[in-house]
Amino acid sequence: MTCRTAALWALLAAALPHPASAAPIRLREVRQSLFASCFPTDREGWMVGELGRILRTTDGGETWDRQEAGTKRPFLAIGCVDTRTAWVAGKEGIVYGTTDAGATWTQAKTGSNRHIFSLQFANRERGHGVGDFGTMIHTEDAGQHWTVSQVPPDVQLPESALDTGVDPGDVNLYGTAFGDPDHLWVVGEFGTIMASDDGGRTLHQQRGPVETTLFGVFFADARRGWAVGIDSVILHTEDGGTTWAAQQSPIAQRLLYDVAVRGNQGWLVGSAGTILKSGDAGASWTVEPLPIELAANWIRSISLGPGGLGLAVGAEGLVFRVEGPALRRLGVEARRPS
């Protein structure tokens, strides 16, 4: 198995409205891996994962309702518009949307069957998703219609990619983020960074200082952003990606999967129980200590609401509540000994 195939599958193991029939569920009952979460407010949000899991909370993660979209395929991404409108996506290109807080989920036909690893909405109408083999999906009408596109052929890959026979159309894309409705960034294999000034309809390449895979990207606005990836790479820009610089990581040889910054507080999550935090608006990062028994668990996603509260989720139902500068594991008191 090649390194790029291993990275791809690490994230996987890493038409008609379907009634969600929400039912309360305790976190100790969630043993499936969770891949993504989103919080349009500090108290209301969703998290998704294996076996088509969709879980919704209205009290900041203290209690959860399980919703059903009608599939057992894993959901790898979620994008929230507001407390009633959200989109989930995942394996083999599945995409479902809700406009009634998850009471019903409707499947969208995007025209692609490629895995979708990240899906973000800038507003109710405009959304952009990215996935394997350079695949991107885009909507400008609230998900009624979708267009499918590939990495532009003028994107130049490093020699390390060309030596393996990979061209731009083969590059796996793992992360996408809006800085505002018109400015979008996409990251992926071989240090690929692309940006858009028209909301994702067209993209152009930006140059970063690394050639390693980037898994996550976040922009606080149209100028300040971060991208993270293999080998504990943390990249930062203050000019919308015209220039990217590497930040010092306090921990080495980890896969960093996701990043989020709200105000002065920032969080990074990754493999081997890795959580980094910032108290200076993402200018520097320190290790957040976790119990040694979590060292074998990866943490895939971090999502913060507008007030800086949110969730980090990961392997085997691992859930952390982010409370400003503090972190609290949810459901641990109810878990049975293994």
C-alpha positions as CSV (number, residue, x, y, z in Angstrom):
1,M,0.0,0.0,0.0
2,T,1.4,3.4,-1.0
3,C,1.7,6.3,1.5
4,R,-1.0,8.2,-0.3
5,T,-3.4,5.3,-0.3
6,A,-2.7,4.8,3.4
7,A,-3.5,8.4,4.1
8,L,-6.7,8.2,2.1
9,W,-8.0,5.1,3.9
10,A,-6.9,6.4,7.3
11,L,-9.6,9.0,6.9
12,L,-12.2,6.4,5.9
13,A,-11.3,4.1,8.8
14,A,-10.5,6.6,8.9
15,A,-34.3,11.9,-3.8
16,L,-37.2,11.7,-1.4
17,P,-37.0,13.1,2.0
18,H,-36.2,10.4,4.6
19,P,-37.8,10.8,8.0
20,A,-35.0,11.1,10.6
21,S,-37.1,9.7,13.5
22,A,-34.8,11.3,16.1
23,A,-34.3,9.3,19.2
24,P,-32.2,10.2,22.3
25,I,-28.9,8.4,22.6
26,R,-26.2,8.4,25.3
27,L,-22.6,9.0,24.2
28,R,-21.5,5.8,25.9
29,E,-23.6,4.0,23.3
30,V,-21.7,5.7,20.4
31,R,-18.8,3.3,19.6
32,Q,-18.5,4.3,15.9
33,S,-15.7,6.7,14.8
34,L,-16.8,10.3,14.3
35,F,-15.3,12.3,11.4
36,A,-16.8,15.7,11.5
37,S,-18.9,18.2,13.5
38,C,-20.4,21.7,13.1
39,F,-21.9,24.3,15.5
40,P,-23.9,27.2,13.9
41,T,-24.4,28.4,17.5
42,D,-22.6,27.6,20.7
43,R,-25.3,25.2,21.8
44,E,-26.8,23.7,18.7
45,G,-24.9,21.4,16.3
46,W,-24.3,18.0,14.7
47,M,-21.6,15.4,14.5
48,V,-21.4,12.6,11.9
49,G,-19.5,9.3,11.4
50,E,-19.5,5.7,10.5
51,L,-22.6,3.7,9.7
52,G,-24.4,6.8,8.5
53,R,-24.4,8.2,12.0
54,I,-26.0,11.7,12.4
55,L,-26.2,13.0,16.0
56,R,-27.7,16.4,16.9
57,T,-27.5,18.4,20.2
58,T,-29.4,21.5,21.3
59,D,-27.5,21.9,24.7
60,G,-23.9,22.1,23.7
61,G,-23.3,18.3,23.6
62,E,-24.7,17.3,27.0
63,T,-27.5,15.3,25.4
64,W,-27.9,14.0,21.8
65,D,-30.6,12.8,19.4
66,R,-29.8,10.2,16.7
67,Q,-31.1,11.1,13.2
68,E,-31.4,8.9,10.1
69,A,-30.7,9.7,6.5
70,G,-31.4,6.3,5.2
71,T,-27.8,5.0,4.6
72,K,-25.2,3.0,6.4
73,R,-22.3,4.5,4.4
74,P,-20.0,6.7,6.5
75,F,-20.5,10.4,6.6
76,L,-17.1,12.1,6.5
77,A,-18.1,15.8,6.3
78,I,-20.7,18.2,7.5
79,G,-21.4,21.8,6.7
80,C,-23.9,23.9,8.7
81,V,-25.7,26.9,7.4
82,D,-27.8,27.6,10.5
83,T,-29.6,25.7,13.2
84,R,-32.1,24.2,10.8
85,T,-30.0,23.9,7.6
86,A,-27.1,21.5,7.2
87,W,-25.4,19.2,4.6
88,V,-23.6,15.9,5.2
89,A,-21.4,14.1,2.7
90,G,-19.2,11.0,2.6
91,K,-18.2,7.8,1.0
92,E,-18.9,7.2,-2.7
93,G,-20.1,10.8,-3.0
94,I,-23.2,10.7,-0.9
95,V,-24.7,14.1,0.0
96,Y,-27.8,14.7,2.1
97,G,-29.3,18.0,3.2
98,T,-31.9,19.2,5.8
99,T,-33.8,22.4,6.2
100,D,-35.8,21.4,9.3
101,A,-33.1,20.7,11.8
102,G,-32.7,17.1,10.7
103,A,-36.4,16.0,11.0
104,T,-35.9,14.9,7.4
105,W,-32.8,14.5,5.2
106,T,-33.0,14.6,1.4
107,Q,-30.4,13.0,-0.8
108,A,-28.8,15.3,-3.4
109,K,-27.6,14.0,-6.8
110,T,-24.3,15.7,-7.4
111,G,-23.2,13.7,-10.4
112,S,-20.1,12.4,-8.6
113,N,-19.5,9.1,-6.8
114,R,-16.1,10.1,-5.4
115,H,-15.6,10.2,-1.6
116,I,-16.2,13.7,-0.2
117,F,-13.8,14.5,2.7
118,S,-14.9,18.1,3.3
119,L,-18.0,20.2,2.6
120,Q,-18.5,23.8,3.6
121,F,-21.3,26.4,2.9
122,A,-20.6,30.1,2.8
123,N,-24.3,30.9,3.0
124,R,-27.6,29.2,2.3
125,E,-27.0,29.1,-1.5
126,R,-23.2,28.6,-1.9
127,G,-21.4,25.4,-1.0
128,H,-18.2,23.6,-2.0
129,G,-17.0,20.0,-1.3
130,V,-13.8,18.3,-2.1
131,G,-12.7,14.6,-2.3
132,D,-10.5,12.0,-3.8
133,F,-8.9,12.0,-7.3
134,G,-9.1,15.8,-7.5
135,T,-12.9,15.9,-7.3
136,M,-14.8,19.0,-6.3
137,I,-18.6,19.6,-6.1
138,H,-20.2,23.0,-6.0
139,T,-23.7,24.5,-5.7
140,E,-25.0,28.1,-6.1
141,D,-28.7,27.4,-5.4
142,A,-28.9,25.8,-2.0
143,G,-28.1,22.3,-3.2
144,Q,-30.8,22.1,-5.9
145,H,-28.1,21.7,-8.6
146,W,-24.5,20.7,-8.3
147,T,-21.5,21.0,-10.7
148,V,-18.6,18.6,-10.6
149,S,-15.1,19.8,-11.4
150,Q,-11.4,18.6,-11.1
151,V,-8.2,20.2,-10.0
152,P,-7.3,22.7,-12.8
153,P,-4.6,21.3,-15.2
154,D,-2.4,24.3,-14.7
155,V,-1.8,23.3,-11.1
156,Q,1.9,22.3,-10.8
157,L,2.8,19.4,-8.5
158,P,6.3,18.9,-6.9
159,E,8.8,16.5,-8.3
160,S,7.8,14.0,-5.5
161,A,4.4,13.7,-7.0
162,L,5.6,13.5,-10.6
163,D,8.0,10.7,-9.6
164,T,5.1,8.6,-8.5
165,G,3.2,9.2,-11.7
166,V,0.5,11.4,-10.1
167,D,-0.9,14.3,-12.1
168,P,-3.1,17.1,-10.8
169,G,-6.3,15.2,-11.6
170,D,-5.3,12.4,-9.2
171,V,-4.6,14.6,-6.1
172,N,-6.7,13.8,-3.1
173,L,-8.3,16.9,-1.7
174,Y,-9.0,16.8,2.1
175,G,-9.9,20.3,3.3
176,T,-11.9,23.3,2.3
177,A,-12.7,26.6,4.0
178,F,-14.5,29.9,3.3
179,G,-13.0,33.1,4.6
180,D,-16.1,34.9,3.4
181,P,-18.7,34.1,0.7
182,D,-16.3,35.1,-2.1
183,H,-13.0,33.6,-0.8
184,L,-12.4,29.9,-0.6
185,W,-9.4,27.7,0.0
186,V,-8.8,24.0,-0.8
187,V,-5.9,21.8,0.4
188,G,-4.7,18.3,-0.3
189,E,-1.9,16.0,-1.2
190,F,1.7,17.1,-2.0
191,G,1.2,20.5,-0.3
192,T,-1.5,21.5,-2.7
193,I,-3.2,24.8,-1.9
194,M,-5.8,26.4,-4.1
195,A,-7.8,29.6,-3.7
196,S,-10.8,31.2,-5.2
197,D,-11.9,34.8,-5.4
198,D,-15.4,34.0,-6.8
199,G,-16.8,31.7,-4.2
200,G,-15.3,28.4,-5.5
201,R,-16.4,28.6,-9.2
202,T,-12.8,28.9,-10.3
203,L,-9.6,28.2,-8.4
204,H,-5.9,29.1,-8.8
205,Q,-2.9,27.6,-7.1
206,Q,-1.1,29.2,-4.2
207,R,2.5,28.3,-3.1
208,G,3.2,26.9,0.3
209,P,6.6,25.9,1.8
210,V,5.9,22.1,2.1
211,E,5.3,19.2,-0.3
212,T,3.6,17.0,2.3
213,T,-0.1,16.3,2.5
214,L,-2.4,18.9,4.0
215,F,-5.5,17.6,5.7
216,G,-7.2,20.6,7.2
217,V,-7.7,24.4,6.5
218,F,-9.4,27.2,8.3
219,F,-9.8,30.9,7.6
220,A,-11.0,33.4,10.2
221,D,-11.6,35.9,7.5
222,A,-10.5,36.6,4.0
223,R,-6.8,37.1,5.0
224,R,-6.0,35.1,8.2
225,G,-5.8,31.3,7.7
226,W,-4.1,28.1,8.8
227,A,-3.5,24.8,7.1
228,V,-2.3,21.6,8.8
229,G,-1.1,18.1,7.8
230,I,1.5,15.4,7.9
231,D,4.7,15.7,10.0
232,S,3.0,18.1,12.4
233,V,3.0,20.8,9.6
234,I,1.2,24.1,10.6
235,L,1.1,26.8,7.9
236,H,-0.2,30.3,8.5
237,T,-1.0,33.2,6.2
238,E,-1.9,36.8,7.0
239,D,-2.5,37.9,3.4
240,G,-5.0,35.5,2.1
241,G,-2.5,33.0,1.0
242,T,-0.3,35.2,-1.1
243,T,2.4,34.0,1.3
244,W,2.3,31.0,3.6
245,A,4.8,30.4,6.4
246,A,5.4,27.4,8.6
247,Q,4.7,27.8,12.3
248,Q,6.6,26.0,15.0
249,S,4.8,22.9,16.2
250,P,5.4,21.8,19.8
251,I,5.1,18.1,18.8
252,A,6.8,16.2,16.0
253,Q,5.8,13.4,13.6
254,R,2.1,13.6,14.0
255,L,-0.7,13.8,11.5
256,L,-2.6,17.1,12.1
257,Y,-6.1,16.8,10.7
258,D,-8.0,19.9,11.5
259,V,-7.7,23.5,12.9
260,A,-10.1,26.2,14.1
261,V,-9.6,29.7,15.6
262,R,-12.2,32.0,17.2
263,G,-11.0,35.2,18.7
264,N,-7.9,34.5,20.8
265,Q,-8.6,30.8,21.2
266,G,-7.4,28.2,18.6
267,W,-7.4,24.4,18.5
268,L,-5.6,21.8,16.4
269,V,-6.4,18.1,16.4
270,G,-4.6,15.0,15.0
271,S,-3.3,11.5,15.4
272,A,-2.1,9.7,18.5
273,G,-4.4,11.7,20.8
274,T,-3.0,15.0,19.7
275,I,-4.6,18.3,20.7
276,L,-2.8,21.6,20.4
277,K,-4.2,24.9,21.6
278,S,-3.5,28.6,21.2
279,G,-4.3,31.5,23.4
280,D,-3.0,34.2,21.1
281,A,-5.2,33.9,18.1
282,G,-3.2,31.2,16.5
283,A,0.2,32.9,16.6
284,S,1.7,30.0,18.7
285,W,0.6,26.5,19.8
286,T,1.1,24.4,23.0
287,V,0.2,20.8,23.7
288,E,-3.0,20.1,25.5
289,P,-2.3,17.1,27.8
290,L,-4.6,14.1,27.5
291,P,-4.8,10.8,29.4
292,I,-2.2,8.3,28.2
293,E,-4.9,5.8,27.4
294,L,-6.0,8.1,24.5
295,A,-2.6,8.0,22.8
296,A,-3.8,5.4,20.3
297,N,-6.9,7.4,19.3
298,W,-7.0,9.9,16.5
299,I,-9.1,13.1,16.6
300,R,-10.4,14.0,13.2
301,S,-12.3,17.3,13.5
302,I,-12.7,20.4,15.5
303,S,-15.6,22.8,15.1
304,L,-16.3,26.0,17.0
305,G,-19.4,28.1,17.3
306,P,-19.4,31.9,17.1
307,G,-18.6,32.2,20.8
308,G,-15.7,29.8,20.7
309,L,-17.6,26.8,22.1
310,G,-17.8,23.6,20.1
311,L,-16.6,20.0,19.7
312,A,-13.7,17.8,18.8
313,V,-14.6,14.3,17.6
314,G,-12.6,11.2,16.7
315,A,-12.0,7.5,16.9
316,E,-14.5,5.1,18.5
317,G,-17.0,7.8,19.6
318,L,-14.4,10.1,21.2
319,V,-16.0,13.5,21.9
320,F,-14.5,16.6,23.6
321,R,-16.4,19.7,24.5
322,V,-14.5,22.9,23.8
323,E,-15.3,25.6,26.4
324,G,-13.2,28.6,25.5
325,P,-9.7,27.8,26.7
326,A,-10.8,24.6,28.4
327,L,-11.4,21.1,27.1
328,R,-13.8,18.5,28.6
329,R,-14.3,14.9,27.5
330,L,-18.0,14.0,27.2
331,G,-19.5,10.7,28.0
332,V,-16.4,9.4,29.8
333,E,-18.2,9.0,33.1
334,A,-20.7,6.7,31.6
335,R,-18.4,4.5,29.6
336,R,-18.0,0.9,30.7
337,P,-14.6,-0.6,31.3
338,S,-13.2,-2.4,28.1
